[in-house]
């Protein structure tokens, strides 16, 4: 049985376009390398202002990924590596309810 997930993460706003693209491809690859099937990966919006400062930044780029996986291994590995990346300010992974 596969579970649908939605993952949102915030990328620091001062990254150059090429570096940001490489970061997104790297983290999409982390999911697929760990058995996930990425169905959507796109920026939610350009830089958005935060309600409070995060790691010295007042704004960031939100990126949303929708994926399915048969276990939580891909989500766990993404979360682990995102926490040690200085380019990702925050992450949130949620299971999508089946309708």
C-alpha positions in Angstrom: 0.0 0.0 0.0 1.3 3.4 -0.9 0.8 6.6 1.1 0.5 10.1 -0.4 2.6 12.9 1.1 2.9 16.6 0.7 6.2 18.1 1.6 6.9 21.8 1.9 10.3 23.3 2.5 11.7 26.8 2.6 14.8 27.7 0.7 17.0 30.6 1.8 16.2 33.7 -0.4 19.8 34.7 -1.4 20.6 31.5 -3.4 21.4 32.0 -7.1 19.0 30.4 -9.6 21.5 27.6 -10.6 22.3 26.7 -7.0 18.6 26.6 -6.1 17.8 24.4 -9.1 20.6 22.0 -8.1 19.3 21.9 -4.5 15.8 21.1 -5.7 17.0 18.4 -8.0 19.2 16.9 -5.3 16.4 16.7 -2.8 13.9 15.4 -5.4 16.6 12.7 -6.0 16.8 11.9 -2.3 13.1 11.0 -2.4 13.3 8.9 -5.5 16.5 7.1 -4.5 14.7 6.0 -1.3 11.7 4.5 -3.2 9.3 7.5 -3.5 7.4 8.5 -6.7 7.5 12.3 -7.0 4.3 13.5 -8.8 4.8 17.2 -8.4 7.8 19.4 -7.5 7.3 23.2 -7.9 7.8 26.5 -6.2 4.7 27.5 -4.3 5.5 31.2 -4.6 8.5 33.5 -5.1 10.1 34.9 -2.0 7.5 35.3 0.7 7.9 37.3 3.9 7.9 35.4 7.2 5.9 36.4 10.3 9.1 36.0 12.3 12.8 35.7 11.5 14.1 32.2 10.7 17.9 31.6 10.9 18.5 35.3 10.3 16.2 35.6 7.2 12.9 37.5 7.0 11.8 35.8 3.7 12.3 32.7 1.8 11.2 30.6 -1.2 8.6 27.9 -0.5 8.9 24.7 -2.5 6.2 22.0 -2.5 6.6 18.3 -3.4 3.8 15.8 -3.7 4.9 12.2 -3.7 3.8 8.7 -2.9 5.8 6.0 -1.0 5.2 2.5 0.3 7.1 3.3 3.5 8.2 6.4 5.4 11.9 5.8 4.6 12.1 8.5 1.8 10.4 11.1 4.0 12.7 10.3 7.0 15.8 10.5 4.8 14.7 13.8 3.3 14.0 15.3 6.7 17.3 14.1 8.1 19.3 15.7 5.2 17.2 18.9 5.1 18.0 19.5 8.8 21.7 19.5 8.2 21.5 21.6 5.0 22.2 25.3 5.5 20.1 26.1 2.4 16.9 24.8 3.7 15.4 26.9 6.6 12.3 24.7 7.5 10.5 21.6 6.4 7.0 20.2 6.9 5.9 16.7 5.7 2.3 15.7 6.0 0.3 12.6 4.9 -2.5 13.4 2.5 -5.8 11.9 3.4 -7.2 9.5 0.8 -10.6 10.6 -0.5 
